[in-house]
Amino acid sequence: MITVDGLAVEFSGTTLFSEVNFVINPNDKIALMGKNGAGKSTMMKIVAGEQKATRGKVSYPKETVIAYLPQHLLTEDNCTVFEEASKAFKHIFKMRDEMEALNKQLETRTDYESNEYMSIIEKVSELGEQYYAIEAINYDAEVEKALKGLGFKQADFTRLTNEFSGGWRMRIELAKILLQKPDLILLDEPTNHIDIESVIWLEDFLVNKANAVMVISHDRAFIDNITNRTIEVTMGRIYDYKANYSHYLQLREERRTHQIKAYQEQQKFIADNMAFIERFKGTFSKTNQVASRERMLEKLEIIEVDEVDNAALKLKFPPAQRSGDYPVIVEELSKSYGEHVVFEKASFSIARGEKVSFVGRNGEGKSTMIKSILGEIEVEGKCGLGHNVQVGYFAQNQAALLDPDLTIFQTVDEVAKGDVRTQIKNILGRFMFKGDDIDKKVSVLSGGEKTRLAMVKLLLEPVNLLILDEPTNHLDLKSKDVLKEALLSFDGTLILVSHDRDFLQGLSQKVFEFKEQRVIEHFETIDAFLERNRIQSLKAIDLN
């Protein structure tokens, strides 16, 4: 059991939160929620021991193991993937090696009666008691299962970790955490860089094999599937709900309704008493009553209504001009990099107005196919755009491609043409950039702000084929909902690559699965596809 007692964080005269108290029990699966800037990540870092609170403490038994996966990793290493993941068991290996070294000493020493000899025997006995109490584990098999579950192939095990991108390095760190089987796992946005299959595997692990878990995530399906408790950080305090995220939203709305009613009743009560005081102030016969009511109002604790973040993205795609019947046509398409085959002999077409999803593990060719369709890379076979197709493309790293030295206004002004240039401030306002915000440099923006700014650039030209590669990374839940609504009403053709199942639900009528160098066309919704593949995927991992 982990106890958070009287936690407070203050800086520069501002209180982030204060008098925070809660207990984390074994098998609690907690979603830590709240608007951006409420203090969620700070609170998680304090529980992890990565940051100090101004006041209060986090206490737990000495043997408790807490593992923390931050949103951004800064680690560097040059051992192999398998070696790095195996470090999860380094404390066990160290114990084993120390025991072996001490036993060798006992074999060679002859001072049987000495204090040193007896001290070594006691140490070996103590280590042995700890070591042999640990459940027998096939460590290599456990490491292999965790890495495969998180998307690594057998051939990746011997590659150096510095050959991998930040997202893949995050998976290695996540594998180490899961292998330690800690008492509490703390995860800050763990799904941002992993594909759907790996997210499903992670869910299964956290629900069925992990102990206590606390997670910060903007992936609604993920937190709904794994959590049974929601702690909301708001207005410097917390509310604790024994419910998953969707149920918590209902309970929070009920709470606000009661607060608003109580607040309005209290305000009426205050107004009535103030009117009485004003009316009878100076009236001798009412002196005691006036004084009594004044004292009562001074002691009255004013009811607060929880704040709601009403800042919202306003997004609508311009009407799409009519394209040909088939905006995308792919025939016998193959792509390789040296001996590595990404996909071969892929053939499909996407009809005008269709909304389709590209899904599959990272590295199976989704982004490569998009580059092929856009003519950005050389391929074998035929791949092209149909008649009168105007493409709007949001790349996976679109936010990172923005010029960090430009301001928000300059970024948009650079691509705006004609009358649109007179509307730049209004357009930015719809994307929650208001007032002095527009003079901020791109370099100081958060990931979510950069994504919104990149989206502005996308909307400046009317398009009839939208290709979006992981557009929801760094967007909060509310912004994702607004983007989804805009895409549902978009009257052009949509190709969507995303690992966010909740975002994909209801958006596409067809699924293209990238798997084992093939592109497989499924005439079904993403829900049906995932339900059919979930068991197959988990079984495949367990059998390996």
HELIX and SHEET records of a PDB file:
HELIX    1   1 LYS A   40  ALA A   48  1                                   9    
HELIX    2   2 VAL A   81  SER A   86  1                                   6    
HELIX    3   3 LYS A   87  PHE A   89  5                                   3    
HELIX    4   4 LYS A   90  THR A  108  1                                  19    
HELIX    5   5 ASN A  115  ALA A  133  1                                  19    
HELIX    6   6 TYR A  139  GLY A  149  1                                  11    
HELIX    7   7 GLN A  154  ASP A  156  5                                   3    
HELIX    8   8 THR A  161  GLU A  163  5                                   3    
HELIX    9   9 GLY A  166  GLN A  180  1                                  15    
HELIX   10  10 ILE A  196  ASN A  208  1                                  13    
HELIX   11  11 ARG A  220  ILE A  226  1                                   7    
HELIX   12  12 TYR A  245  PHE A  280  1                                  36    
HELIX   13  13 PHE A  284  LYS A  286  5                                   3    
HELIX   14  14 THR A  287  LYS A  299  1                                  13    
HELIX   15  15 LYS A  366  ILE A  373  1                                   8    
HELIX   16  16 ALA A  399  LEU A  401  5                                   3    
HELIX   17  17 ILE A  408  ASP A  413  1                                   6    
HELIX   18  18 GLY A  418  GLN A  423  5                                   6    
HELIX   19  19 ILE A  424  ARG A  430  1                                   7    
HELIX   20  20 GLY A  435  ASP A  439  5                                   5    
HELIX   21  21 VAL A  442  VAL A  444  5                                   3    
HELIX   22  22 GLY A  447  LEU A  459  1                                  13    
HELIX   23  23 LEU A  477  SER A  489  1                                  13    
HELIX   24  24 ARG A  501  LEU A  504  1                                   4    
HELIX   25  25 ILE A  526  LEU A  543  1                                  18    
SHEET    1   A 3 THR A  14  ILE A  24  0                                        
SHEET    2   A 3 ILE A   2  PHE A  11 -1                                        
SHEET    3   A 3 ARG A  55  SER A  59 -1                                        
SHEET    1   B 6 ILE A  66  LEU A  69  0                                        
SHEET    2   B 6 LEU A 184  ASP A 188  1                                        
SHEET    3   B 6 ALA A 212  ILE A 216  1                                        
SHEET    4   B 6 LYS A  29  MET A  33  1                                        
SHEET    5   B 6 ARG A 229  THR A 234  1                                        
SHEET    6   B 6 ARG A 237  TYR A 241 -1                                        
SHEET    1   C 3 HIS A 340  ILE A 350  0                                        
SHEET    2   C 3 VAL A 328  TYR A 337 -1                                        
SHEET    3   C 3 GLU A 380  LEU A 385 -1                                        
SHEET    1   D 6 VAL A 391  PHE A 394  0                                        
SHEET    2   D 6 LEU A 465  ASP A 469  1                                        
SHEET    3   D 6 THR A 493  VAL A 497  1                                        
SHEET    4   D 6 LYS A 355  VAL A 359  1                                        
SHEET    5   D 6 LYS A 510  LYS A 515  1                                        
SHEET    6   D 6 ARG A 518  HIS A 522 -1                                        
END                                                                             
